[in-house]
Amino acid sequence: MDDSSEWIRIGAAAKRAGMSVKTIRYYSDEGLIAVAARTQGGYRLYHQHVVEELRLIQNLRGLGLALGTIRSYLAAKREGACHCEQLKQSMREQQQAIHQKIEALQNLQQELHETMQGWVNCGGRLDAKLV
């Protein structure tokens, strides 16, 4: 390793990225981030730039993108062949899926409301409390 100041242990990467060591190990095992080396004690070492990638992964996961999509995007980004249009399409698809879930939940909410109104109208007591 050229400059040891560029390398950080997994614990430091976790702290800087705001996630657990276990999560970083998982992302590493899934091929999302690369282990640069290991210490003599076996600790994983990462280049400092991995913290930015971890934050990006966290943001994309928060948007609901699949790990495969994120892996492809990161690989393209590292190669300098950004596939922004593909990432945008994945995000549009996720946005549509969220919209459909919201619609389904709104329908369920309306159905529950109507069912609860029906209970009062079928002989239930108006002053009875719902449990």
N, C-alpha and C positions, 0 to 999 in steps of 0.2 A: 504494500500500500504506500502510495506516494506521500501524502500529507495526512498524518493521523488526526489533525484537527478537523478534517472533512468527514470523518467517520464517527458515528455515534452508536451506542448500544441500543438494544431494543427498548429498554426501559426509558431511556431519554427520548427516543422517537415517540413512544407512547405518550409520555408526558407532554411533549411539544404538540402532538397531534390531537390530544384530548381524547384518547381512546385507550382501551386496555391492551396489555401485552398479548393476551390471548387472541384478541381480534387481529393484531398485527401478524402474529404467527399464522393465523388462518389465512389472511390475505397473501402472505408469503407462500404458504403451502399451496394455495390456489393459483399461484403464478401472477398475481396482480402486481406485486412488488418483488424486487430481487434482493436477496441477501448478498452483500458485497463480499463478506468474509466472516470468519469466526475468530474469536479470541482463543488463546491457548486453553482457557477454561470452557470453551464451547459456546460462549455467548454470541448471539447473532450481531453482526455489525452492518450498519446501513450507511449509505452516503447521506449527507444532510438533506439533499433535495427530496428524499423520500417522504419527508414530513409534508411537503406540498402535495405530493401524490396521495398520501393518506387522507389529507383534508379533502382533496378532490373526490376520492373514492367515497368518503363519508357523505359528501354533498350529493353525489350521484345516487348513492344507495338511499339517501333520504328522499330523493325524488322517485324512488321505486324502480330504478333501472336494475336489470338483471346483472349478475356478476359477469356473465359472458359478454354482454354489451360493453360493460366497463373495461373488461380485459382487452377487447378489440380496440376500443378507443385509446386506451393507454399505450398499447403496442404501436398503433399508428402515430400517436403523438411523439413517442420516443424515436420513431424512424423519421420524423419530420414530414410525414405524409398524413396530415390532419384530415380526418374524415368528418368534418364538422357537419356536413349535410346529413350523414348517416346518424350522427348523434342527435341532431335536431329531429330527425324522423322518429328515432326511438323515443325522444321526449314527447313528440306529438302523440305517438301511440299511447304512451303512459298517461298523458293528459286526457285522452279519449277514454281510457279505461277508468280513470278517476271520475270523470264526468258520468259514466255509466253507473259506477258504484253510488255516487251521490244521488242519481235519479232513482236507483233501486231503494236506497235508504229513505228517500222522501216518499216513495210509494208505500213502503213499510210503515213509515210514521203516519201517513194518512189512513192506512188500513187499521192500525192500532187505535187511532183516534175514533174512527167510525165504530170499531168494535166496542170500545169503552162507552161510547154514546148509546150503543145498542143495549148494553147491560142495564143502564139506568132505565131504558124504555121497556124492558121485558120483565118488570116486576122487582127490580132492585130498589133499595131505599135511596132516596136522594141524599139523605144526611149520612149515609154509611161511608166510612172512610175506606179508601183503597189501600190495601196492604202491599 
